[in-house]
Amino acid sequence: MSTVPKRFEILLVPAHVEDRGGATVADSAVRSAVVEATGRHGESGYPIYEGHGIRADIDPETGTVEALLVDGRELDYGLTALVRLAAPG
């Protein structure tokens, strides 16, 4: 049985960014947040992660965001949510 990661970092990146010109994904992000597992599951059935105004249902096996709210609202058009494991805190 695999363990569910306790923390992820979510990066909100403009979808039109194709060539970052050597910049990292983190440098291209317009917002980032470390979100932590709440112990609850969302309507998607996946664990809920929250932090810094972001709430996300994330499939812990694939790192796929299944549902996302930013400051209580849906993600703005033109932004993409990228997920990576966060350093233990």
DSSP file (Angstrom, degrees, kcal/mol; ACC not computed):
  #  RESIDUE AA STRUCTURE BP1 BP2  ACC     N-H-->O    O-->H-N    N-H-->O    O-->H-N    TCO  KAPPA ALPHA  PHI   PSI    X-CA   Y-CA   Z-CA
    1    1 A M              0   0    0      0, 0.0     2,-0.1     0, 0.0     0, 0.0   0.000 360.0 360.0 360.0 128.3    0.0    0.0    0.0
    2    2 A S        -     0   0    0      1,-0.1     2,-0.3     0, 0.0    59,-0.0  -0.465 360.0-119.4 -83.4 155.6    1.5    3.3   -1.0
    3    3 A T        -     0   0    0     -2,-0.1    -1,-0.1    57,-0.1     3,-0.0  -0.691  22.4-119.9 -94.0 148.9    1.5    6.4    1.3
    4    4 A V        -     0   0    0     -2,-0.3    33,-0.1     1,-0.1    57,-0.0  -0.750  33.0-113.5 -87.0 126.3   -0.3    9.6    0.4
    5    5 A P        -     0   0    0      0, 0.0     3,-0.1     0, 0.0    -1,-0.1  -0.305  17.1-148.2 -58.2 142.0    2.1   12.6    0.1
    6    6 A K  S    S+     0   0    0      1,-0.2    31,-2.6    80,-0.1     2,-0.4   0.737  75.8  30.3 -83.7 -24.3    1.5   15.1    2.9
    7    7 A R  E     +A   36   0A   0     29,-0.2    79,-1.3    79,-0.2     2,-0.3  -0.994  56.3 177.7-142.0 142.8    2.5   18.2    0.8
    8    8 A F  E     -AB  35  85A   0     27,-2.3    27,-2.9    -2,-0.4     2,-0.5  -0.941  24.7-132.3-131.1 157.7    2.6   19.3   -2.8
    9    9 A E  E     -AB  34  84A   0     75,-3.5    75,-2.1    -2,-0.3     2,-0.5  -0.965  20.1-157.3-108.1 129.6    3.6   22.6   -4.4
   10   10 A I  E     -AB  33  83A   0     23,-3.0    23,-1.9    -2,-0.5     2,-0.5  -0.922   5.5-165.9-107.8 129.4    1.2   24.0   -6.9
   11   11 A L  E     -AB  32  82A   0     71,-2.9    71,-2.9    -2,-0.5     2,-0.7  -0.963  10.5-150.2-115.4 126.4    2.5   26.4   -9.5
   12   12 A L  E     +AB  31  81A   0     19,-3.1    18,-2.9    -2,-0.5    19,-1.0  -0.873  25.7 178.6 -98.2 114.0    0.1   28.5  -11.6
   13   13 A V  E     - B   0  80A   0     67,-2.9    67,-3.1    -2,-0.7    16,-0.2  -0.919  36.5-103.2-120.7 137.5    1.7   29.1  -14.9
   14   14 A P  E >   - B   0  79A   0      0, 0.0     3,-1.5     0, 0.0    65,-0.3  -0.402  28.6-137.9 -57.8 130.7    0.4   31.0  -18.0
   15   15 A A  T 3  S+     0   0    0     63,-3.7    64,-0.1     1,-0.3    63,-0.0   0.773  98.5  62.7 -63.9 -26.9   -0.8   28.4  -20.5
   16   16 A H  T 3  S+     0   0    0     62,-0.5     2,-0.9     2,-0.0    -1,-0.3   0.581  73.4 108.8 -78.5  -7.5    0.7   30.3  -23.4
   17   17 A V    <   +     0   0    0     -3,-1.5     3,-0.2     1,-0.2    11,-0.0  -0.582  31.5 150.7 -73.4 107.0    4.3   30.0  -22.0
   18   18 A E        +     0   0    0     -2,-0.9     2,-0.6     1,-0.3    -1,-0.2   0.812  66.4  34.7-103.0 -46.3    5.9   27.5  -24.4
   19   19 A D        -     0   0    0      1,-0.1    -1,-0.3     2,-0.1     4,-0.0  -0.940  61.3-170.1-115.9 112.2    9.6   28.6  -24.4
   20   20 A R    >   -     0   0    0     -2,-0.6     3,-1.8    -3,-0.2    -1,-0.1   0.449  36.1-127.5 -82.4   0.7   10.7   29.8  -21.0
   21   21 A G  T 3  S-     0   0    0      1,-0.3     3,-0.1     2,-0.0    -2,-0.1   0.858  76.1 -43.9  57.7  37.5   14.0   31.0  -22.4
   22   22 A G  T 3  S+     0   0    0      1,-0.3    -1,-0.3     0, 0.0     2,-0.1   0.323 107.9 131.4  90.9  -8.7   16.0   29.1  -19.8
   23   23 A A    <   -     0   0    0     -3,-1.8    -1,-0.3     1,-0.1    -3,-0.2  -0.468  58.2-116.8 -76.1 149.9   13.8   30.1  -16.9
   24   24 A T     >  -     0   0    0     -2,-0.1     4,-1.3     1,-0.1     5,-0.1  -0.335  26.0-107.5 -77.6 166.9   12.5   27.4  -14.6
   25   25 A V  H  > S+     0   0    0      1,-0.2     4,-1.1     2,-0.2     3,-0.4   0.907 122.8  55.0 -59.9 -41.8    8.9   26.6  -14.2
   26   26 A A  H  4 S+     0   0    0      1,-0.2     3,-0.4     2,-0.2    -1,-0.2   0.870 105.7  51.9 -60.8 -37.0    8.9   28.3  -10.8
   27   27 A D  H  4 S+     0   0    0      1,-0.2    -1,-0.2     3,-0.0    -2,-0.2   0.803 110.4  49.2 -68.6 -28.4   10.3   31.4  -12.4
   28   28 A S  H  < S+     0   0    0     -4,-1.3    -1,-0.2    -3,-0.4    -2,-0.2   0.620  88.4 106.9 -85.3 -14.4    7.4   31.4  -14.9
   29   29 A A     <  -     0   0    0     -4,-1.1   -16,-0.3    -3,-0.4     3,-0.1  -0.398  55.4-159.0 -70.3 139.6    4.7   30.9  -12.3
   30   30 A V  S    S+     0   0    0    -18,-2.9     2,-0.3     1,-0.3   -17,-0.1   0.625  83.3   7.2 -88.3 -16.3    2.5   33.8  -11.5
   31   31 A R  E     -A   12   0A   0    -19,-1.0   -19,-3.1     2,-0.0     2,-0.3  -0.961  65.8-176.1-160.3 146.0    1.6   32.2   -8.2
   32   32 A S  E     +A   11   0A   0     -2,-0.3     2,-0.3   -21,-0.2   -21,-0.2  -0.982   4.2 176.9-142.3 155.8    2.8   29.2   -6.2
   33   33 A A  E     -A   10   0A   0    -23,-1.9   -23,-3.0    -2,-0.3     2,-0.6  -0.978  28.9-128.6-156.9 143.9    1.7   27.6   -2.9
   34   34 A V  E     -A    9   0A   0     -2,-0.3     2,-0.4   -25,-0.2   -25,-0.2  -0.861  32.3-164.9 -91.4 126.0    2.6   24.7   -0.8
   35   35 A V  E     -A    8   0A   0    -27,-2.9   -27,-2.3    -2,-0.6     2,-0.3  -0.885   3.0-151.0-114.8 145.5   -0.6   22.8    0.0
   36   36 A E  E     -AC   7  50A   0     14,-2.7    14,-2.4    -2,-0.4   -29,-0.2  -0.869  27.3 -96.4-119.2 149.5   -1.0   20.2    2.7
   37   37 A A  E     - C   0  49A   0    -31,-2.6    12,-0.2    -2,-0.3   -31,-0.0  -0.356  26.1-163.1 -61.9 136.6   -3.2   17.1    3.0
   38   38 A T  E     -     0   0A   0     10,-2.5    -1,-0.1     2,-0.3    11,-0.1   0.601  38.1-117.1 -95.6 -14.7   -6.3   17.9    5.1
   39   39 A G  E    S+     0   0A   0      9,-0.5     2,-0.2     1,-0.4    10,-0.1   0.423  84.0 102.7  88.4  -1.0   -7.3   14.2    5.7
   40   40 A R  E     -     0   0A   0      8,-0.3     8,-2.6     6,-0.0    -1,-0.4  -0.691  65.1-132.7-109.2 165.1  -10.5   14.7    3.8
   41   41 A H  E     - C   0  47A   0      6,-0.3    16,-0.1    -2,-0.2     5,-0.0  -0.937  17.9-133.8-118.2 143.6  -11.5   13.7    0.3
   42   42 A G    >   -     0   0    0      4,-2.7     3,-1.9    -2,-0.4     6,-0.0  -0.185  38.4 -88.5 -84.0-179.9  -13.2   16.0   -2.3
   43   43 A E  T 3  S+     0   0    0      1,-0.3    -1,-0.1     2,-0.1    -2,-0.0   0.745 126.8  64.4 -61.9 -22.7  -16.2   15.2   -4.5
   44   44 A S  T 3  S-     0   0    0      2,-0.2    -1,-0.3     1,-0.1    -3,-0.0   0.676 114.8-117.8 -72.2 -16.7  -13.7   13.9   -7.0
   45   45 A G  S <  S+     0   0    0     -3,-1.9    -2,-0.1     1,-0.4    -1,-0.1   0.314  78.8 114.5  94.4  -7.4  -12.8   11.1   -4.5
   46   46 A Y  S    S-     0   0    0      1,-0.1    -4,-2.7    13,-0.1    -1,-0.4  -0.595  77.3 -84.4 -96.1 158.9   -9.2   12.3   -4.3
   47   47 A P  E     -C   41   0A   0      0, 0.0    11,-2.0     0, 0.0     2,-0.4  -0.259  41.9-124.4 -60.8 145.4   -7.5   13.8   -1.1
   48   48 A I  E     - D   0  57A   0     -8,-2.6   -10,-2.5     9,-0.2    -9,-0.5  -0.778  23.8-168.7 -92.7 134.2   -8.0   17.5   -0.5
   49   49 A Y  E     -CD  37  56A   0      7,-3.0     7,-2.9    -2,-0.4     2,-0.3  -0.978   9.4-177.7-121.1 136.1   -4.8   19.6   -0.1
   50   50 A E  E     +CD  36  55A   0    -14,-2.4   -14,-2.7    -2,-0.4     5,-0.2  -0.964  15.8 125.6-136.5 151.5   -5.1   23.2    1.1
   51   51 A G  E >   + D   0  54A   0      3,-2.0     3,-1.8    -2,-0.3    -2,-0.0  -0.617  64.8  11.6 164.8 141.1   -2.8   26.2    1.8
   52   52 A H  T 3  S-     0   0    0      1,-0.3     3,-0.1    -2,-0.2   -17,-0.1   0.830 129.8 -47.5  53.2  40.9   -2.2   29.8    1.0
   53   53 A G  T 3  S+     0   0    0      1,-0.2    18,-3.8    17,-0.1    19,-0.5   0.496 115.0 111.8  84.7   2.9   -5.6   30.3   -0.6
   54   54 A I  E <   -DE  51  70A   0     -3,-1.8    -3,-2.0    16,-0.2     2,-0.4  -0.930  40.8-176.3-115.4 134.5   -5.5   27.2   -2.8
   55   55 A R  E     +DE  50  69A   0     14,-2.4    14,-2.7    -2,-0.4     2,-0.4  -0.997  14.3 172.6-126.6 127.1   -7.6   24.1   -2.4
   56   56 A A  E     -DE  49  68A   0     -7,-2.9    -7,-3.0    -2,-0.4     2,-0.7  -0.996  33.7-142.8-139.8 139.4   -7.0   21.2   -4.7
   57   57 A D  E     -DE  48  67A   0     10,-2.1     9,-3.1    -2,-0.4    10,-1.2  -0.913  36.5-173.1 -92.2 118.9   -8.2   17.6   -5.0
   58   58 A I  E     - E   0  65A   0    -11,-2.0     7,-0.2    -2,-0.7     3,-0.1  -0.957  30.3-132.0-123.3 131.4   -5.0   15.9   -6.2
   59   59 A D  E  >> - E   0  64A   0      5,-2.8     4,-2.8    -2,-0.4     5,-0.6  -0.717  22.9-156.7 -73.8 108.9   -4.5   12.3   -7.3
   60   60 A P  T  45S+     0   0    0      0, 0.0    -1,-0.2     0, 0.0   -57,-0.1   0.726  85.7  55.7 -67.2 -20.7   -1.5   11.4   -5.2
   61   61 A E  T  45S+     0   0    0      1,-0.1    -2,-0.0     3,-0.1   -57,-0.0   0.861 124.4  19.8 -78.7 -35.3   -0.3    8.6   -7.5
   62   62 A T  T  45S-     0   0    0     -3,-0.4    -1,-0.1     2,-0.1     3,-0.1   0.595  95.6-125.3-109.1 -15.0   -0.1   10.7  -10.7
   63   63 A G  T  <5 +     0   0    0     -4,-2.8     2,-0.4     1,-0.3    20,-0.2   0.686  56.8 153.5  75.3  17.6    0.1   14.3   -9.3
   64   64 A T  E   < -E   59   0A   0     -5,-0.6    -5,-2.8    18,-0.1     2,-0.7  -0.656  45.6-131.3 -84.0 132.7   -2.9   15.2  -11.4
   65   65 A V  E     +E   58   0A   0     -2,-0.4    -7,-0.2    16,-0.2     3,-0.1  -0.751  26.4 177.6 -82.2 117.8   -5.1   18.1  -10.1
   66   66 A E  E    S+     0   0A   0     -9,-3.1     2,-0.3    -2,-0.7    -8,-0.2   0.722  70.3   7.5 -94.3 -25.5   -8.7   16.9  -10.3
   67   67 A A  E     -E   57   0A   0    -10,-1.2   -10,-2.1     2,-0.0     2,-0.3  -0.974  69.0-173.5-154.5 146.4  -10.3   20.0   -8.9
   68   68 A L  E     -E   56   0A   0     -2,-0.3     7,-0.5   -12,-0.2     2,-0.4  -0.983  10.8-176.6-151.1 132.6   -8.9   23.4   -8.0
   69   69 A L  E     -E   55   0A   0    -14,-2.7   -14,-2.4    -2,-0.3     2,-0.5  -0.997   9.1-162.4-125.7 135.8  -10.0   26.6   -6.3
   70   70 A V  E >  S-EF  54  73A   0      3,-3.4     3,-1.5    -2,-0.4   -16,-0.2  -0.973  83.0 -17.6-118.4 115.9   -7.9   29.7   -6.0
   71   71 A D  T 3  S-     0   0    0    -18,-3.8    -1,-0.2    -2,-0.5   -17,-0.1   0.871 130.5 -53.2  53.1  39.2   -9.1   32.1   -3.3
   72   72 A G  T 3  S+     0   0    0    -19,-0.5     2,-0.3     1,-0.2    -1,-0.3   0.501 121.8  97.1  80.3   4.7  -12.5   30.3   -3.5
   73   73 A R  B <  S-F   70   0A   0     -3,-1.5    -3,-3.4     1,-0.1    -1,-0.2  -0.846  80.1 -94.2-125.1 159.8  -12.8   30.7   -7.2
   74   74 A E        -     0   0    0     -2,-0.3    -5,-0.2    -5,-0.2     2,-0.1  -0.305  58.4 -82.6 -66.1 156.8  -12.2   28.5  -10.3
   75   75 A L        -     0   0    0     -7,-0.5    -1,-0.1     1,-0.1     3,-0.1  -0.365  51.0-108.3 -63.0 135.1   -8.8   28.9  -12.0
   76   76 A D    >   -     0   0    0      1,-0.1     3,-1.5    -3,-0.1    -1,-0.1  -0.304  39.9 -96.1 -62.3 145.9   -8.7   31.8  -14.4
   77   77 A Y  T 3  S+     0   0    0      1,-0.2    -1,-0.1    -3,-0.1     3,-0.1  -0.342 110.9  36.0 -59.7 144.5   -8.7   31.0  -18.1
   78   78 A G  T 3  S+     0   0    0      1,-0.3   -63,-3.7    -3,-0.1   -62,-0.5   0.385  95.3 104.8  91.7  -4.1   -5.2   30.9  -19.5
   79   79 A L  E <   -B   14   0A   0     -3,-1.5     2,-0.4   -65,-0.3    -1,-0.3  -0.887  51.6-159.7-111.2 144.8   -3.6   29.5  -16.4
   80   80 A T  E     -B   13   0A   0    -67,-3.1   -67,-2.9    -2,-0.4     2,-0.6  -0.960  13.8-135.8-120.1 138.1   -2.4   26.0  -15.9
   81   81 A A  E     -B   12   0A   0     -2,-0.4     2,-0.4   -69,-0.2   -16,-0.2  -0.845  21.2-171.4 -95.6 121.5   -1.8   24.3  -12.6
   82   82 A L  E     -B   11   0A   0    -71,-2.9   -71,-2.9    -2,-0.6     2,-0.4  -0.889   6.8-156.0-109.6 144.3    1.4   22.3  -12.3
   83   83 A V  E     +B   10   0A   0     -2,-0.4     2,-0.3   -73,-0.2   -73,-0.2  -0.943  17.3 165.5-125.0 140.1    2.1   20.1   -9.3
   84   84 A R  E     -B    9   0A   0    -75,-2.1   -75,-3.5    -2,-0.4     2,-0.1  -0.985  45.8 -88.5-146.0 156.1    5.3   18.8   -7.8
   85   85 A L  E     -B    8   0A   0     -2,-0.3     2,-0.3   -77,-0.2   -77,-0.2  -0.380  44.8-133.4 -61.7 138.0    6.2   17.2   -4.5
   86   86 A A        -     0   0    0    -79,-1.3   -79,-0.2   -51,-0.1   -80,-0.1  -0.672  25.4 -98.6 -92.5 150.2    7.0   19.7   -1.9
   87   87 A A        -     0   0    0     -2,-0.3    -1,-0.1     1,-0.1   -79,-0.0  -0.369  52.4 -91.1 -61.8 142.6   10.1   19.4    0.4
   88   88 A P              0   0    0      0, 0.0    -1,-0.1     0, 0.0    -3,-0.0  -0.283 360.0 360.0 -56.9 141.0    9.2   18.0    3.8
   89   89 A G              0   0    0     -3,-0.1    -2,-0.1     0, 0.0     0, 0.0   0.390 360.0 360.0-121.4 360.0    8.4   20.8    6.2
